């Protein structure tokens, strides 16, 4: 495993690859932070943490790239907490009313997860984190900002709203973090990001983290960073080796029945199902519920309370299947997700990497199944090119037309199902 990328982008300085520190103490973290990590059961840093934390602690800008489930949140959260232990740079030491660190995230769930991690790692410090996002009343958020916040975790839209109302000032921010910044910059957040960055002091430390760094975003990232250290663990768009990845070819009308058959397998203990649209997520969850499979959906049209209830049930294990859109699923960091199902093949192949990264986390095994129709084979080809490997075929070989169309790896004879992928089997369709 490569710890650092030895070929930095233009204007970026690379760190030499090698074996990093084997403990958090070796990274130079404060005792109060080490005590919290020990209490939370963290023993050894992951490669992205080993590579990114030292330059971040030294005040360097960092561009961090690592696949999901490798510990990126701690890679920037721990340097934030260490930074906040120092006296403020731009305000009096006894002035605790200003935001000193800002973390931007693309979704409510991811923002809430980051705030939770900051509170966990900083439990023995005086750090006061606050998370703000849309979908809920802003009254309590404004009141908390007035009382004083050390580190603010926010979604761009709600933060811009509060800035416009004069409720949030960023003039004293010393450290900026953009998490999943590729998603923020390519999903319509660019105007909000520019407005927020424009309100920040020019002299600041900036950390950018993501699972992928598309080439088209390199130039944009370079404008936000000053002489950055680029930290890259594993090849861009790589997928965890311990995730079994398979594809099942189906007709569009048979997708829901195929999903239902797959979920009947006893090894599917907790499944995350991805759809392309919000309406599609609702329909899939309703179909599964009618079939006697405990399922719920989360997406942008759901209220925040409904989303939190569904996530809580999924995390506790009382909800076996969670159906989600890509945006809503960002930030879902739940142990024990045994399977990810792509009910719809993502049009953006990099979304596939993010999706299946919800399983097989922290070195645990996982499985991902994609249900592919004839219309989606082009998207499947792009995914296989991106991850540089074919997906195993379950449920039989694709139709002959796939070979004629040049479907690449999917036109090979059907592979034997992997241990954690249930082979589709004939079953009478239910009538509703």
PESULWO-V126571 format. One record per backbone hydrogen bond with DSSP energy under -1.0 kcal/mol. NH is the residue of the N-H (numbers start at 1). CO is the residue of the C=O. E is the energy in kcal/mol with one decimal. If there is no record, write none. Layout:
NH:CO:E  NH:CO:E
//
This chain:
12:9:-2.2  13:228:-2.4  27:24:-1.3  28:25:-1.6  34:30:-2.4  35:31:-2.6  36:32:-1.4  37:33:-2.4  38:34:-2.5  39:35:-2.1  40:36:-1.7  41:38:-1.2  42:37:-2.6  50:46:-2.9  51:47:-2.1  52:48:-2.3  53:49:-2.1  56:52:-1.8  57:53:-2.9  58:54:-1.5  59:56:-1.4  60:55:-2.5  62:206:-1.7  63:229:-2.5  64:208:-3.6  65:231:-3.0  66:210:-2.0  75:71:-1.2  76:72:-1.0  77:73:-2.8  78:74:-2.0  80:76:-1.6  81:77:-2.2  82:78:-2.3  83:79:-2.4  84:80:-2.2  86:83:-1.5  95:92:-2.1  100:150:-2.0  101:150:-1.8  102:175:-2.6  103:152:-3.1  104:177:-3.0  105:154:-2.1  111:107:-2.2  112:108:-2.7  113:109:-2.2  114:110:-2.3  115:111:-2.3  116:112:-2.1  117:113:-2.2  118:114:-2.5  119:115:-2.2  120:116:-2.0  121:117:-3.0  122:118:-1.9  123:120:-1.0  125:122:-1.9  130:151:-1.8  132:153:-2.4  142:138:-2.6  143:139:-2.3  144:140:-2.2  145:141:-2.1  146:142:-1.9  147:143:-1.5  148:144:-1.1  150:128:-2.1  151:128:-1.3  152:101:-2.7  153:130:-3.2  154:103:-2.8  155:132:-1.3  159:155:-1.9  160:156:-2.3  161:157:-1.9  162:158:-2.2  163:159:-2.3  164:160:-2.3  165:161:-1.3  166:163:-1.3  167:162:-2.6  173:170:-1.4  174:100:-3.1  175:100:-1.3  176:205:-3.0  177:102:-2.6  178:207:-2.3  179:104:-2.6  180:209:-1.4  181:209:-1.5  184:180:-1.6  185:181:-2.2  186:182:-1.4  189:184:-1.5  193:189:-2.8  194:190:-2.6  195:191:-2.0  196:192:-2.5  197:193:-2.9  198:194:-2.1  200:197:-1.3  205:174:-2.4  207:176:-2.7  208:62:-2.9  209:178:-2.6  210:64:-1.7  217:214:-1.6  218:215:-1.4  221:217:-2.6  222:218:-2.1  229:61:-2.7  230:13:-1.4  231:63:-2.8  233:65:-2.5  234:2:-1.0  238:235:-2.0  243:240:-1.4  244:366:-2.4  246:368:-2.4  247:392:-3.0  248:370:-2.9  250:372:-2.3  254:251:-1.7  255:252:-1.3  258:254:-2.4  259:255:-2.5  260:256:-2.5  261:257:-2.3  262:258:-2.2  263:259:-2.4  265:262:-1.5  268:265:-1.5  269:267:-1.6  271:320:-2.4  272:339:-2.3  273:322:-2.9  274:341:-3.0  275:324:-2.0  281:277:-1.8  282:278:-2.0  283:279:-2.3  284:280:-2.4  285:281:-2.3  286:282:-2.4  287:283:-2.3  288:284:-2.4  289:285:-2.2  290:286:-2.3  291:287:-1.4  292:289:-1.6  293:288:-2.9  296:321:-1.4  298:323:-2.3  302:299:-1.7  307:303:-2.3  308:304:-2.5  309:305:-2.3  310:306:-2.3  311:307:-2.4  312:308:-2.5  313:309:-2.4  314:310:-2.3  315:311:-2.7  316:312:-2.3  317:313:-1.1  318:313:-1.4  319:313:-1.6  321:294:-1.7  322:271:-2.3  323:296:-3.0  324:273:-3.1  325:298:-1.0  329:325:-1.7  332:329:-2.0  333:331:-1.1  338:270:-1.1  338:336:-1.0  339:270:-1.7  340:367:-2.3  341:272:-2.5  342:369:-3.0  343:274:-1.4  343:341:-1.2  344:274:-1.4  351:348:-1.5  354:350:-1.6  355:351:-2.8  356:352:-2.5  357:353:-1.1  358:355:-1.9  359:356:-1.6  362:69:-1.3  364:361:-2.0  366:242:-1.9  367:338:-1.1  368:244:-3.2  369:340:-2.5  370:246:-1.9  371:342:-2.4  372:248:-2.6  377:374:-1.1  380:376:-2.0  381:377:-2.3  382:378:-1.8  383:379:-1.9  384:380:-2.4  385:381:-2.1  386:382:-2.0  387:383:-2.5  389:384:-1.4  392:245:-2.0  394:247:-2.3  402:399:-1.9  404:400:-1.8  405:401:-1.8  406:403:-1.3  407:402:-1.9  410:407:-1.5  411:408:-1.8  412:409:-1.6  421:418:-1.4
//
